[in-house]
Amino acid sequence: YRLFFLGDEENDIEVVEVNDLDFDIVKRRLKCGKNIFISGIN
């Protein structure tokens, strides 16, 4: 079981399951100028 956390130091963090990881989310955040970190846990 793996979760990915997308967000940055000061803004909200989206938690998505690896099966639902949609890179449109990542692209949308980049378009908004948000920094992104992606970390996974098993």
N, C-alpha and C positions, 0 to 999 in steps of 0.2 A: 504494500500500500504506500503510495507516494503522493505527497502534496507539494504544490509549488506556491511560493509566496511572491507576489509581484507588488512592488511599491517603492517607496523611498524613505529617507530618514524622517521626514516630517509630515508626510501625507498618508492617506489611507492605504491599507494593504489589502489586495485581493488574494483570496486563497482559492486555488482551483485544483481539482483532482487532475492527475496526469492525463487521464482519458479525456478530460474536458479542456485541456490546455489549448486555447485558441490563440494563435499568434496575431490575430486581428486585435486582441486586447493589448498585446505588446506594441503593435504598430500604432494603435490609437493613443496610447500613453506617450509614445515618442513624438507623435504629431502634436500633442499638447505641450511638448517641451518638458515632460516629466522625466526625472531620472528613474532608472529601473534597476532593481536588484532582483535576481531570481535565485532562490535557494530551495533546495528540496530536502525533505525528510522521508525516511522510510517508515 
